[in-house]
Amino acid sequence: TMRFTHVYPDGPAPYFTFIAPGTRGRELEQWQLIKSAVSDALAEAGGTITHHHAVGRMHKPWYDHQRPELFARSLAAAKRELDPVGILNPGVLV
């Protein structure tokens, strides 16, 4: 199924739900393969991996290719100043 929950000036935010056959004991591996294939397809089609909920750890590999480098450096600099020990949400965006 697919539904639009939010509509923005540059387009809607679709949410997809699907059920697929799986192999018992390999559910997580199969989900990860599907998640990667869908995320790759979205990125290749010009879609963005982010949403109003933020990025999250699962989307970081695609986000790293979509966000501007200047933003990444600025965020890393702020993180170093505010969290010099690196204990706040380590490895999420920087």
C-alpha positions, 0 to 999 in steps of 0.5 A: 500500500502507499499513502501520502501523509504530508504534502509540501511545496516540492511534493508529497511524502509517500509512505509505502507498506508491503508484505513479501514472502521470506525465509524463516531465520533470514528475515533481517537479512532479507529486509536489509537487502530490500531496504538497500535496493529501495533506497538505492532506487530512490536516490538514483531517481533523484529522491531524498533519503531524509524526511521531517523525522530526520535521517537516522542510522539506517539512512546514513549511507545514502544521506552522506551522498546527498548532503552538501559537503559544507554542511557536513563540515559545519556540523562536524565542527559544531559537534567537536565544540559541543561534544568533544568526547563524542558521547552524544549520539555517536556515529549518527550524522558525523 
